[in-house]
């Protein structure tokens, strides 16, 4: 995986590294990385993990997104911890659960285009365009719709991009 521009380049020197606050704000939860593939801005889920366990994993298509990784639990945020430099397995992290209408910087899946204003869903913790395929899949697909793209992303082979989205999942 290679980001077209690192998160720290996209964000610059802002205090609010992952989300652009719109409204009153969501909530934070301490979670533990299940695997060494979680990164800043990863969409994560408790789905498939042990009940009452703080472990989260990258949210797959059809799983309910529970939040976004916004940093480590017990130290300063390191903007280098984007999808090119993930957290280690069992690292304690801070997960942010946004409210509908909040704007958040998330990572778009490798070689994927997203139009401005397009509905987006999540696949493996990354954004992809929303796609309705058939009536039997409508429940899974709708669970994964997370918002609308506030920036356009043009696919570039073998690279990921960061996009600003407006969260819609209630």
Secondary structure as UniProt FT lines:
FT   HELIX           7..11
FT   STRAND          19..20
FT   STRAND          27..33
FT   TURN            40..41
FT   STRAND          43..45
FT   TURN            47..48
FT   TURN            51..52
FT   STRAND          55..58
FT   TURN            61..62
FT   STRAND          67..72
FT   TURN            79..80
FT   TURN            83..84
FT   TURN            89..90
FT   STRAND          92..97
FT   TURN            100..101
FT   STRAND          103..108
FT   TURN            110..111
FT   TURN            116..117
FT   STRAND          119..123
FT   TURN            124..125
FT   STRAND          126..129
FT   HELIX           135..137
FT   HELIX           138..144
FT   STRAND          145..149
FT   TURN            157..158
FT   STRAND          160..167
//
